[in-house]
Amino acid sequence: MSKRIRKVNDFIKEHVSSIIKKNLSLKKGVFVSITKVDTSKDLNYTKIFVSIFPSEETDYALKTLQKEIYRIQKKFNQKFSARTFPRLRFVVDRTGEKVTELEELFQKIKKEKEKEKEK
């Protein structure tokens, strides 16, 4: 990844996070955070990976983001000065959920090994 794309990704992450925080109305107790931004080399498209807490509200939060995408895009375009404005797209980052699943699996394996040692 080029230095330019990294800077663009950082800029997008910072500003879209701010826009979501200030302008998106979510249910009380639902939090959306941007975990990663991936912009195409030609700056036409940007995938914004989001983590949603609690995970049970993922569908609700993603639908809300999709419903408000044009307003978020408009506010972002006002802050981004370039000839091309990347088209924003939100994607759920399930890395945290997978890490939790793996940790639970490792704990289960550890307990089973401890039981076998006791026998």
Buried (B, 14 or more C-beta within 10 A) or exposed (E): EEEEBEEBBEBBBEBBBEBBEEEBEBEEEBEBBBBBBBBBEEBEEBBBBBBBBEEEBBEEBBEBBEEBBEEBBEBBEEEBEEEEBBEBBBBBBBEBBEEEEEEEEEEEEEEEEEEEEEE
